[in-house]
Amino acid sequence: MRGSDATAGADVHAVLASPVRRRLLKKLRNAASGLDAHELAEEVGLHLTTVRFHLEVLRRAGLLERCSQPSAGAGRPRTVYTPVHQVGAEADVGYQGLTRLLAAHLSDTSEERAARAERAGIAWADQVLSVPAATDHTVDEAARQINALFADMGFEPELATIGDTRQIALHACPFRPLAREHPEVICSVHLGLLRGSLTRLGVAADSQLRPFVEPELCIAKLAPVG
C-alpha cells in the first residue's frame, strides 16, 4: 500500500471514532437527497456551528461531498452535503478488518486480551463522553449520560430503573459480528467504556455488562455502591 493511501485510511478511522460524525453520516446515508447543516443540526439536536465543524471534518476525509443548490426564492444558494457511498462503504469494511486484526492479536491469552480491551475502553470514555469531568453526578444522571452515549454510537439503548439498579438494554450493537468472534475484546471495550464514563462523571457504582443475554440483546447495569 502506498504511504498516502495508508495515511488516508488512518484518517478515516480517526474521523469515524467520533459518535457525532457517525450519526451525521448515518443521517445523510438514510436521506433521500442531500441535507444542509441547518436540517442536520435539527435532526441531531446539536448547535449549528458544531454540526458544520463535524461536516467539514467528514468532507475533508472524503466521506461527504458538498455542493450548492439554487434556493427556492431569491436568497443565497443552499449548501447541501451528500455521502460518498463507495468511500464510506470501503471505510466501514476497512474499519471492521482493522478491528478484527487488533482483536486477534492483543495478546496470546483471552484473559489478557479482555484486560487490555477494558483499559482501552476506559481511555476511550475520556474522548467520546461529551461532558467535562465532574464529581457531583448522581447514578440517575450518569445512567442518562451513558444511555445517550450508547445511542450516539448506534446501540439503540433503552434505559430502565429496576429497584436501585439502572439497566440499559442494548438492542443493536454496531459491532455485533466482531463481538461474536471476539467477545473478550469487543465486549470488554464496551465494559471499559461504561466504567470509564462512570469515573469521568465522578459516580461510584457497581457496573457490569452482560453480552448476548439474547441473540440481539446485551444488558448494561449500574447500581449504587453501599
N, C-alpha and C positions, 0 to 999 in steps of 0.2 A: 504494500500500500504506500502511495506517495505521502510525504510528510504533510502536505496541505490537506489531503483527504483525511488523514488521521486527526489533524487539528480540528477540522470541521466536525468530525464525528464526536470528538470530545466536547466541543462547544454545544452541540445539540443535546447531549446527555446532561450537561450542566444547566442548560436552559430549561429542560423538561423536569429538572429536580424541583422546580417551583410549583406548588399546588395551584396557585393563581393562574400561572401560564397554561397549565394543563386544562384548567376549567375553561379559559378563554378559547383555547384551541379546540376543545370538545364542542363548545357552543358554535363556533364557526363551521366545524365539520358537519354538525347536525342541521345547520341553517340551509334554507332553500336557495339563498343568494347571499351576497356579501353584506356585512353589517358594519355600521360605523361605530366609533368609540362611544358616542352617547348611548346608543342602543345596548352595547355590551356592558357599559357601566351600570345601566338599569337592570340588565339581566343578572349580573353577578353581585350587585349591591355594593360596589366599590366607587370611590371618588374618580371622577373623570380623568384627572391628572395621573392617578395611579394606573388606571387602565391603559392610557396612552403610553406610559412608560413600558409596561409589560408587552403591549402590542409591538412596539418598536424593537424590543429585545427578540421577540419571536420572528419579526421580519428580518432582522439582521442575521439570524441563524438560518434563514432560508425556509422557514416553516410557513410563512404567510407572504402574500402579495398585497400591495397597497395600490389603489387606483382611484381616480376621481370620476365621479358621475355627475352629470348636469343636475341641478336642483329642479324641483317641480315648478318653482316660480322664478323670480328674478334674482334670487340670492346667490351666494357663493356655491361653487361645486361641492358636492358631498364626497368626503373621503371614506372609502369602504375598504374592508380587509376581507380577503378570501384565503382559505388554506391551500397550501401547495400539497396536494394529496399524495403524490408519489414520494416526495421527500419525507413527508410525515410518516407514511407507512414504512419506508425504509428505516427511519429513525426508531420507530417502535420495535421493529424486528431486531435492529442492532442493539437497542437497549436491553431487550429480553436476552439476546445472546450473550451480551456482556455480563448481565446479572447471573445467568446460568453458569458462566465460566467462573466468576468470582465465588459463587456459592459452592461450587465443587472443589475449589482449591484454597479456601480459607484456612483449612487445617486438615490433618490426616484423620482426626477423630471427630465424631459427631458432637461430643460434649464441648470440645474447644471451638468448633465452628459456631455452636449456639452461643457460647460466652462472647466470642468476638463480635458476632452479629448483634447481640444485645447491646454491647458497648457502642457499636456504630449507630444503633437506633437512638440511644441516649444522646449522642452527639448531634444526630440529625434533628432532634427536637429543638435545639437551640437555633437551627437555621430556618425551620419551617413554621414554628409557632409564632404567629404574628401578634404577640403581646410582649411587653417588657417583663423582664424577670421581676418577681414580686414575692412577698412573704405573707400576704393577707387575704388570699383567696380561700373560699370555702370549698368543701368537696363538691357541692352542687355547682358552683361556678366553674370549678376545674372540669367537671364532667361535661358541662355545656361547651367549654372551650375545646376540649378534646373531641367531642362529638362533631363540632364544626370543622375541626382539622381533618377528621376522617371523611367528612362529607366533601371537603375540598379535594381530597385525594381520590374520590370516586368509590368509596366503600358502601355508599347508600346506608348509613348507620341509622339506628333507631334507639333513642335514649329512653330508658325507663327506670323508675325507682321501685325497688323491691325491698321493703323493710328499710334497713340502714344502708343497703347496697345500691349503687348506681350501676346499671347494666347497659352496655352499648352493644346492640346486635348489629353485626357487620354482614350485610346481605350480599355484597358484590365486591369481593376483594379483587382489585385490578391486577394482582399478581398471582391469581389462583393457580394457573398451570405450573408456574415455578414453585409455588408453595407446596403443591402436591409432590413435586420432585425433591424439593429440599426444604421440608418444613422446619428443620432445625436451624436454618438460616433465615428464610423469609419471615416466618412467624416470630422468630426471636428478634429480628429487626423491628417488627411492629410492637412487640412487647417492650423493647427498649425505647421506642418512640413514646409509648404510653407512660412508662416510668420517667423518662426524661422530661416529658411535659409536666408531670406532677412536680418534679423537682424545680423546674423553671417557674412554675406557678406558686411554689412555696407551700405545697399541700402534702401533709403526711397522711398517706393512705395505703392500705394493703391493695395490691393490684395484681391481676392475673389476666392472661389471655388464653382462652380455650379454643384452639383451632378445630374447625370442621366437626362441630357438635352435630351438624347435619351436613349433607353434601355441599350445600351452598351457604352455610352459615357458620360464622365464628362469633364468639362471645367475649367481650372485654368487661371486666368487673372492677369496680372501685369501692372500697369500704373504709370508713373512718377508722383510725387507729385508736384503741382504747375505748 
